[in-house]
């Protein structure tokens, strides 16, 4: 078998992790050659990192920003194959050398990212440290994607306390591709001399990967196996590889300017004649692909079944089409190679590595909303930290002056900066420390309490704190009814808002006894909820001794509807409290079914509070139901906890002791309104 060389321009990650000096420093606009930089890649990288940043910062705004990963995968497959083809045909160097060079290029930034994330998490978000500790070794050894598959950690459902290293699944997948693809490509080059045969082989692999993704997809089930797996995501990498195969010239020369681009055909539109060349058609098609991709980054839903049944392949093909069009002289290549795109593209890998832990630290899950000016400030911080990371860790420098810097065989004057070595060593040291059998939960608890003293409150201290808060609140004057010249007008009932509490019209507190001094109520409540309800259940039972409280971790809304049906077949509660919606958005039909099952009994829906995208939609369903049905009310836990982030643990969902006492008092005021 022919030997494989580690080529400088044979690989590409999201940004400057490209092996050739030309890919680090863009050259003037010219036709791309085997050794020149393709400027359209900078524009595609910039587009991709923009989508990823927006998706992680505001999933509700850029729901399809995850498509940026598809763009990166296509670029990676294209560049590694482009660099390897010529080397395989000439039979130079070795596979171990290739792997060693890729590891030396990727490992230092990844290890530095682990060290960086560990430091900022311990300083400002210690509750994330346990997740980081679990993912440190898999990320450092490039198998974190399969670790998430086996642990069933979904990329799209991560909420509250996700791992700061979740995004390193991408570097794991890429490194696995670097290990396997050169061997497979070597076989293809050895036994298939013709370009069409090689292209057909790669296309068959693309079809097999896409078919596997479609077969493994099951609606309503976890998609982590499909999203993280190298076998199912290989199609996107191989689309880039297929483009490289089709564009490869065996003689190693530069691709021609393609005279057919200048062929002109006049198109008559009314009385006007529009000169149309093949090159102009290519540019227009490329801009159309670009528009489709940008719109999709704001409109595509990751949960759509069609995405797993050819959708990812479709966007990979769009990316490949733009990449091909950008290698040809024309307006599209010039537009995608402007200086701003060149800058963002060259820094995109550094931005990718640092952005996710920074966003988690700057956006604690306990925060209800982040104002627009704070979002802009966060992006500025990411750009600054990404630039520092790039200059200190990722960028290549001149002649070596330290013994550990390794000269690159394809360019002896380009070496990694000393910061890469320092960052890698720091990352290794931190990983070793994390493997030590220390009392990590206690350390996390102590650090969390140091930052948020309310986490250490007892029930008695929490009640005193709530009494102090309530005493400090100014009394709200009662609204005065509007008057007319004839007679006082009957005040119209206020429409419930997300910030307001709406009491069911048929709620009759005289049917039960409320003891304000003891803080108890003997109403027969039926409370159906999820892990939030489970966490406050013991406190609720102390204050509502006749209540039936049923909470369970990860309970879905539909499961709660089934439980309600069972309970109402054997019980006759005076009041129903339905506290579900955190683990998935309910449908209008399921909300209506709860109201139907209540059969006229007063029903309270609790608005949901969790750092997930569907809470606003869920809460709006509850508000609309209260507007439409007089026996339905709304208890606004979302507004209360949003105004008091100190009520929640760091996951932004579950109430701490202070929040538990506030939760109970909120429910008491709703059941026994003054």
Secondary structure, DSSP 8 states (H G I E B T S, - for coil): -------TTS-B-SSS-BSSHHHHS---S----TTS--THHHHHHHHHHHHHHHHHH-TTT-TTTTHHHHHHHHHHHHHHHHHHHHHHHHT-S-HHHHHHHHHHHHHHHHHHHHHHHHHHHHHH-GGGHHHHHHHHHHHHTT-HHHHHHHHT--SSS--SS--TTGGGHHHHHHHHHHHHHHHHHHHHHHH--SHHHHHHHHHHHHHHHHHHHHHH--TTS--HHHHH-HHHHHHHHHHHHHHHHHH--TT-------GGGG-EEEEEETTEEEEEEHHHHHHHHHHHHHHHHHHHHHH--TT-GGGGGTHHHHHHHHHHHHHHHHTSSSHHHHHHTSHHHHHHHHHHHHHHHHHHHHHHHHS-TT-S---HHHHHHHHHHHHHHHHHHIIIIISEESS--STT---BTTBTT-EE-HHHHHHHHHHHHHHHHHTS---HHHHHHHHHHHH-GGGG--HHHHHHHHHHHHHHS---------B-SSSB---------TTS-B--TT--GGGS-EETTTTEE---EEEEESHHHHHHHHHHHHH-TT-EEEE-TT--HHHHHHHHHHHHHH---SEEEEE--SSS---HHHHHHHHHHHTTSEEEEE----SSTTHHHHHHHHHHHHHH-TTEEEE-HHHHHHH-GGGB-TTSSSB-HHHHHHHHHHHHHHHS--
